[in-house]
Amino acid sequence: MATPEVPPELLSKLLGQISSDPGIPLQGPTIAAWQEPAHALADVHSDKLPECVDFAIIGSGITGCSVAKTLLEHDAAGTKSVTVFDARRLTTGATSRNGGFLMSHAPTFFAAFAKAFGTDTAAQIARYCERTLGEIVAAAKAEDLFDECQIRDVETVITFADEDSMAKFAESVQMYQGHVPEFRGTYNKISKEQAEKDHGLKNIVGAFTTPSRVFWPYRLITGLHQRLLARYPQRFSIETNTPVTSVAVSTDGTNPAYPYVLTTPRGVVRASKVFHCTSGFVGHLLPKLRGPVFPCRLTMACDRPGPQFGNRAVSWLWHVPISWDPETNLVEQGLYWMQQNAQTGDLFYGGDTQKLDDFITSNDTSVSVDAAENLKTLLPGRIFATGWADPDTGAGVTSMNPRRTWCGILSMTADQVPIVGHVPASLSGRDVDKGEWVAVGFNGYGMGQCWSAGEAIARMALGEDKPAWLPDVYLSGEARLTGATMSTEAALQSFFER
């Protein structure tokens, strides 16, 4: 989709949305099927907020959990205290609203990363993502959560509805396997006929398959929080339903060891260091990141499969051409995804057709009508040719009425890679040497990036050098965040190109 096609008034509106304050997460969000049943600690909080905390983490998703775990287990932290703040219930943001894929996006984007940053950096990103996925699985096993969060090996089937998209993907995968040889042979191209025969698909020109994993993110991260609370009762606390509405530096000279003043509806907390792990909402507390980072809303649904479908050790990615209809202002985002519950066989699937200006929002309290209607027609009519007939009548099922539909807010960056590191005082407006840290902007591919990003900022905040495995291009340097590639205009162009 080319920028010139969009009317000037709509472009102006979109630029305004990208650079606006995302606010704090709104109450009454749509409820994801992943979040049912709610964890026992969903609304955990202390009777009274602590007066001071050494490390304040804003956000209780996978990134914030990784920060907390790293700090609590690191010898350099000693007995220092850690508090996680969340505006809503425990781990009910982007972490528990996504597709639950333990899969790297680096092969798909390797060619784009190589063009933008060079092949060495693209390879560094690829290895970083694989490292992250391995660390998530290792944490689940170490904490006896592997079965609880239903990590399972699957074959991912990646299909394409047009030859051009498939050719670009094939080129990127070929580059990936050439420059990251330890993963050579992990992608297998299959013909249209084989994909139709083996997987009951239709409306495709061909496919790739690759081994990967899927899981239940909400159960893993809430389970890890629960274990950390039990293990460090004197050092660790979680304050849900406690939004941090502002961060300031005290000017009264009192308590210099805790210079930060965090204001919440429940009172004020002083902190020594602050970690921003708030995804698409980061621009509220860090206004100068509005534009370089912006929120994007995507939609998912859950339902039972057709009676003949079964429960398959397969996950699916369906690529379709990105399109925009200037008459209706509807954009088809270009990618749909699906996995199954390991025990019940329930389908968790998502992808979007929304009005262009409905994508860029931090409001997850309602689902776009267009997105909801689109997901009803996705399965099985557009995707599957077999496996959905009524066993009694033999009649084919052509559409679904999902039992649950929800949306989630992603954090997108103008240069399409995350922002990880300390927040320069010139951007925060708060002149405390390396007192604030940030890990956001995972561009819809957080499961392969968030956990290591949280670990990295925790380690660096404790005085370690940048981990060798963290891509340099992710770092939150002032030159990067204030440069032309991170302008609001660049962010909008990047949005069109995704």
DAKAGI-V337327 format. One record per backbone hydrogen bond with DSSP energy under -1.0 kcal/mol. CO is the residue of the C=O (numbers start at 0). NH is the residue of the N-H. If there is no record, write none. Layout:
# DAKAGI-V337327
co=(CO CO)
nh=(NH NH)
This chain:
# DAKAGI-V337327
co=(1 2 6 7 8 9 10 11 12 13 14 31 32 38 40 41 43 50 52 53 54 55 56 57 60 61 62 63 64 65 66 67 68 73 74 76 80 81 82 83 84 85 87 88 92 93 99 100 101 104 108 109 110 111 112 113 117 118 119 120 121 122 123 124 125 126 127 128 129 130 131 132 133 134 135 136 137 138 139 140 144 145 146 148 151 153 154 155 156 157 158 159 161 162 163 164 165 166 167 168 169 170 171 172 173 174 175 179 180 182 187 189 190 191 192 193 194 195 199 199 205 206 207 208 209 211 212 213 215 216 217 218 219 220 221 222 223 224 225 226 227 231 231 234 236 238 245 247 254 258 259 260 261 262 262 263 266 268 269 270 272 273 274 275 277 278 280 281 285 286 288 291 292 293 295 297 298 299 300 301 301 302 305 311 312 314 315 316 317 318 322 324 328 329 330 331 333 335 336 337 338 340 345 346 347 348 349 351 353 354 358 358 363 367 368 369 370 371 375 379 382 389 394 403 405 407 409 410 411 418 419 420 423 423 424 429 431 434 435 436 437 439 441 445 445 448 449 450 451 452 453 454 455 456 457 458 459 466 470 471 473 476 477 482 483 486 487 488 489 490 491 492)
nh=(4 5 10 11 12 13 14 15 16 17 18 34 35 41 43 89 239 269 271 272 82 274 84 276 64 65 66 67 68 69 70 71 72 76 77 79 54 236 56 238 58 241 240 91 95 96 214 102 212 108 112 113 114 115 116 117 121 122 123 124 125 126 127 128 129 130 131 132 133 134 135 136 137 138 139 140 141 142 144 143 148 150 149 215 213 211 314 209 316 207 318 204 165 166 167 168 169 170 171 172 173 174 175 176 177 178 179 182 183 185 208 206 194 195 196 197 198 199 384 385 159 189 157 187 155 153 101 151 219 220 221 222 223 224 225 226 227 228 229 230 231 234 235 81 83 85 262 260 257 249 270 247 268 244 245 266 263 261 52 259 55 436 57 438 280 281 283 285 288 289 292 413 290 411 409 407 350 405 348 402 403 346 308 313 154 156 337 158 335 160 331 328 355 324 353 322 319 317 349 315 347 344 340 302 338 300 336 332 330 357 296 360 29 371 372 373 374 375 399 383 201 393 389 301 299 297 295 442 293 439 475 437 426 427 428 431 434 273 422 275 420 418 444 448 449 452 453 454 455 456 457 458 459 460 461 463 462 469 473 474 419 480 481 485 486 490 491 492 493 494 495 496)
